[in-house]
Amino acid sequence: MARAQRMSVRVTATAATVIALALVVVGGFAIWVMKSGSSSSGSSSAPDPVSISHYDAQLVVGADGTLRAVETIDAEFPYGRHGIFRYWDEIDPSDPAARNPVTVISITRDGVPEPVAMSRQGSIVVAKIGDAGVLLTPGTHRYVLTYSVPDVLRPVRDVPTAGAQVDGSRDGSERSVFAWWVVAPNWEMSIARADVRVTLPATITEALCRPGAPVVECTVSGAGSRTMTITASSMVPRTGVEAAAYSSAPASPTAALPWGARWDRLLGTVAWLPFLLLLLSVLAGVVGLAWVRSARETPPGEPLQYEPPSGLGPVQCEYLVSETTGTSALTATVLHLADRGLVTLTDDGGTWTVTNVVAPEKWAALDPVGTAAADALGVRTPGGRFTAAATEPAGATVRRAITALESAVRTWSDQGLWRTEPMVWWGRLGVVLSLLAAGILAIVGPMVLGLPFAVFAVCAAALFATGMTRRRTYLARESWMRAVGFRKFLSTPSSEDRFDFAARGDLWIAYVPYAVAFGCADAWAEKYRASVGHEPPTPTWYPVHAYYGASMFSSSGGFDSFDAAVASSVAAYSAAHSSSSSGGGGGFSGGGGGGGGSW
């Protein structure tokens, strides 16, 4: 359980980091989408040095409702310019569910194809026409732009006529209306003259035109024919001319979208695409979670074990169970040394002394963790001793012993305890690639395209948790199961096992260091009391003073006293180093504090 909790914390922290990163990226793109959707062109208020002497447009609408446009622009250039911009707004303000996707077919300058860089800013499609390395010669240059827009015939509606020029009148036969900015409203250049011809697939009953500014006048004709003609002159920048024509041509079958045009950058313009990607995202999340589950090691069963795994000390058993050395690792190790007859313990009223016992054959059989701790304490050599007291030297020795113990555990665990799990590395690579794919797709297409990849990355983020790339070997799992079962034996009530405490009191004493390492010494003592009816026996190797009571477990003394001595040593060491680094000296307190520097 402890191991699962620690793993959960590590997984949660890692997943939270990846989720936060994904939210920052997605949030940044969403803000950009909102801004780009709220600004139609981002035009500057500075006058454009280029002017248009003549703007000519031939707009032909086919029977299927597709518009094919040919714009001829005669532009007057001063020195120092490279070309022009042309941008189209794919939003139709009169129909929020409709879109006007533009397909650029060709662009020429002076009869020769011209370099074009296409880009998008929200609902705006931008064509940057020209070469950055080429300056145009001053004078007139003719640009011819050919493009198409599908489904431009809308169902009949009343087009406002205020300020408009009207030719003809409706007779009730109308089935569609073509409403269009025949001269785009955001040209930055002034236009000396504009001539536009619009050809529809059926006879026009009523034609209208209206300039975008009252200082401009337009004329319209074409009622009774299939071609509407609009003219305007002396157009100031950002003016434009809009026109409308009613006819009996059927309206285009446009597919309505359940979201507004400003969400196109996020959701795209295909109605079913977000729902398909949502389904794929669910599947990607399931795959990610399944990947994490397959990589996470399944805990073993907990069959009762009446002895620890062969050859392993208390700290090794605790590490098998929780993947940590525990909070009482050094205390458990010293008690284990005493039980093995390798050291003696002396209690001088709160100051404990650990003394070497000359037993070379026993020391040779000791586990590597106990050996490392004994070496660091200096009690492995004949005559070696260590006193746990509230002093700085004792604290320094204790800290070295704890560090050596933990290092020995890591070294031992790396020698055949683990094997590498390659699927985790593949999963981590998949998370990284998914985040990259989500970011790239959010830039080049609708952001929703990256949703499945982002969901997979979030759900599989736990693959980055510490320890996920390794698994216990078969023999290690066997020892893991035995250690878990042994801990269960030490910590569960006596009614759940058949251990004969009365006949095996020596084993009860030998298991005390393991109970200390597992953190269940009190439960181990209570188990003895419940089974036998009196206090547990006191080990011959453990000194118990009269003020502790009849047993090492009968009061607040016992092995807790040694643990307290170790803790006081560490506290003394920490306090000494804290005070030595705090500095000192007199001076006045006052304002103007702080400092500065360079970077």
C-alpha positions, 0 to 999 in steps of 0.5 A: 500500500505504501509503495502504491501511494508513493507511486501514485504521488509520482505519477500524479506529479508527472501527469500534472506537469504534462497536463499543465504543459498541454493546457498552456499550449492549447490555451495559447492557441485558443487565445490566438484563435480568438484574437484572429477571429475578432480582427478581420484584417489587421490593416494599418491606418497608414496610407498605402503608397501603391494605388489602383488605376483600374480594377476589373473583375469577371465573376461567373457563377455556375449552375452548381453555385460555384463562383469563378472569379478573374480579377485584373488589377492595374496598380501604380507602383513607386520605387521600393515595393515588392508586390501586393497582398490579396486576402479573402474573408471566408466568413459570410456575415449574413449566414453564420453557418455558411463558409466561403472557402477560397481556392486560388487557381493562378496569379500572374504579374504582367502576364507571367506567373508571380511567386505567392506565399499563402497563409491564414489568419483566423478566417482570413486567407492571405496571398502575399504576391511578389518576391522579397528579393525583387523590387518592382520597377516604378510604374504600372503593373498588371496583376491577374488573380483567378480563384473560385468559391463554392456554394455562393447562391444563398436562399432568398432573403431581403437584402437592405436597400438603404443607400443602394442603387437598384435595377429592376424588381422581384416578381416572385420567381426568385429562388436564390440571391447572390450577395457579394462584395464585388470590390473587397472592402479592405483594399488598402489602396485607393481605386480610381475606377472599378468595373465588375461583371457578374454572370449568373446561371439564370435571368436576374430580376433585381440587381443592387449595388451599394458602396462601402462609404457615402463619398463613393457612388456606384451604378448597376444594371443587368435586370432582365439578363444574366449579367449584372454590371457594376461601376464605381470610381474615385474609391478611397482605401477600405471602401469596397462595393457590395452587390446583390442579384436575385434570380430563379437559379436554385440556391446552393446546398450548403451544409450548416455547421453547429458552430460559428465561423470564429471557431473554424480555426479550432474545429475546422469546417467539416461538420463530422470531423470534431465528432470523429476526432472526439471518438478517436480521442477516447480510443487514444485515451484508452490506449494510453491508460492501457499502456500505463497499466501494462507497464505498471508492475502487478503487486504479488499475492500476500500468502503468509510467510513465517520467515523472511526471504533467505539471506536478506536483512530487514532493510532489504525486505522493506525495500522489496515491499515499498522500494524505500529503506523506510524511516528506521533503517539504521535502527533496524540494521543495528538491532539486526547486527546485535541479534546476529551477535556481531555487536553489543548494545549499551544504554547509559540512560539515553546515550547508546554505544554500539561495540564490535564483537570479534566474530570474523566468520559471522561478519563474512556472512552478513548481508551487504547492507548491514556491512555498509552500515557497520563500516560507516559506524566504525563497528566492523573492525575489532574494538570499533565502537560508536556512541549515539548522542546529541553531539555533532560528531555523532550526528555526522557519523549517523548521516554517513551511515544512513547514506552508505546504507541507502547506497548499498541498497541501491547497489544490491537492487541493481544487481539482478533485481530489475530488468528493463521494460522496453515498452515503457521507453516506446510509450515515452517516445509516443508521448513526446511524438504525440505532443509534437504532433498535437502542436504541429497540427494545431498550427497547420490545420484545425486545432481539433486535429491534434486532440487525439494525440494530446489525449494520448499524451495526457493519459500516458503521462504516467509512463514518466513516473520514477521506476516505470522503466524497470520490472523485477525479475522472476526471482526478485518477484519471488522474494517480493512475494515472500517479503510481503507475506512476511510483513503480513505475518508480523503485522496481522492479528494472531487469529489469522495464522498458526504461529506457536509463539510459546514454542518459538520465542527465539524466532519472535526475538529474531524477527524484532529487527524486521518488525522495526524495518517494516514499522510494525514493531508494536503490532508484532509485540501485541500479537505475542501478548494476544497469543501467549498472555504475557509480555514478549521476552526481552532479547539478551542482546538488548539492555533494558533498565528497570525504569523501562519496565519488565519488557522492552515493549512494556513502556515508552522505552525499549528500542525506541530509546535507541531510535531517539538517540540516533534522531538526537545525533542527527538533530545536533549535527543539523543544528550545528551546521545551521548555526555555522552558516547563518553568519552574524554581525551588528548593524542598523535595520532600515529601509533601502534594503535589497541589491542588484547585479548584472545578468 
